[in-house]
Amino acid sequence: MFEKLFSAFKKKPVNIGVEHGKWGEDIAAKYIFRKGWKILERNSRPCSRDRRLEIDIVAYDEKTDTIIFVEVKQHKSHSEYERRLRSINSKKKRNMRIACRSWIRSHKWQSGFRFDVIEIFGTPEESNFELDHIERVNIFVPADKFVRWT
């Protein structure tokens, strides 16, 4: 009887993927700080209509007056045979476009912006990790793509 009563108070199992992802984001945030960028937000959810859309890190580079939206990807290991950005598929790009545009609109940002990806290869249990910073990833569709010329 007591077992059923106290089962509600048991700790939830740790989600390893979430734990490793947070570790990867912490590594990326330290890297960004060392580059001299200011971190404006972490785990930003700018879309009120869809709370699942998230920007891992929103940073500001004062030298270029640019907002940098950073997607952090943590992978257990690095393989020479896999391509870079292996986990940024078309659905992820679409979601990131929506989230970034929503952030720009809600903050009334009128200067430059770009999208970067930081891939972390390793796990918190290991002492070594590899960081790959890919700048200016093209996820934004040119504005004139949807213009209908009549």
N, C-alpha and C positions, 0 to 999 in steps of 0.2 A: 504494500500500500504506500509506504513512504517513498519507495523507489519511483512510483508514478508521479507522486507529488513533487519530488525534487528533480525530476528529469527535465523540467522546464528551465531550471537554473544551471544546467550543464553548459559549459562553454561550447560555442560553435567551433567546428573544425576550421583550421586555418586554411585559407585559399592560397596555395603556393603561387599561383599566377599573379594574384593581386599583390602579394607580398614582394615578389620579385619585380613587378612593375613599379611599385612605389620606390624600391631600392634604385631602379634604373632612373626614375624621375629625380631622385635626390642627387645622383651622380651628375645627371644632365644640368640640374640647377647650379651645382657647384662649378661646373664647366662654364656655364653662361656667366656666372658672377665673375669668374676669373677673366673672361673676355672683356669685362667692363660694361656689360649690358645690365640694365636694371630690370629685375623681375617684377612685373606689374601684377600678375595673377598666376596662380597654379590651379589646375583642375577647374578652369572656368567653364561654366554652363550658361552661355549667353542667350540661348533660345528658350523662351518661356513656354512655347508650344510643344517642345520636344526636349525633355530633360536628359535624354540619353546622349545628346550631342555634347561633346566635351573637347576643350582645347587644353592640352596638358600644361603648356607654359606659354604665357604671353609676356614677351620681353620687349624692352625699348632700347634701341641703340642711339644714344644721343649724338654721336659723331655724324651719323647719316640721317638723323631725324626719321627713323624707320621703326615701325612696329614689326616684330618677328613672332609669328605664330609657330610654336615648336611642337611637333609630334614626337614623342619619345617611344621607341620600340626597344624592348629588352628581349634578347635571345639567349638561350642557354649556351650555344656554341656558334662559332663562325666557320663557315665552309667556303672553300675557294670556288666551289662549283655552283653555289647559289648566287643569284643576282642581288644587287643592292636593292633596297626598298621592297623586299619580297613580300612584306605584309601590308603594303599600301595598295589595295585593290581599288577598282572603280567605285565600289560602294563607299569605301572609306574616304576616297577623294571627294565624292559628292557630299557626304556628311561634313567633312572638314570645310568645304566651300560654304555650306549653309552656316556652320558655326562661326567661321571667320567673318563672313559678311554681316551676320547678326551682331557680332562684337563691334565691328566698325560702325554699324548704324547706331547701336545703343550708346556708344561713346562719342559719336559725332566726329570720328577721326577723319581728317582731311589731308593727311600727308602720306608718305610712302608706307607700304607694308609688303611683306613677303612671307613665304612659308618654308620652314626648314624642318628637316628630320634628323634626329639624333638617335643612332642605333647603338645600344650597349650590348656587347657580347660578353657574357659571363653571368655568374650568380653571386648572391651575397656570401655564400659559403666559401667561395674561392677568393684568394688574395689578389689575383690578377684579373683584369678585365680589359676589353678593347672598346674604344669609343670611336665611332665614325660619324662625323658631322657633315651632312649633305645640305648645302645651302641652295636657296632659290629653287625648290622643287616646284614644278609647274602643275598646280592643281586648279588654278583659276582659268576659266574659259574667257577668251577675248570678248570684249563687250560687243563687238560688231558681229559675232557669230550668229546671234539670233535676230539680227535686223532683217526685216523683209524689204527688199528693194522692189518698188513697184514702178 
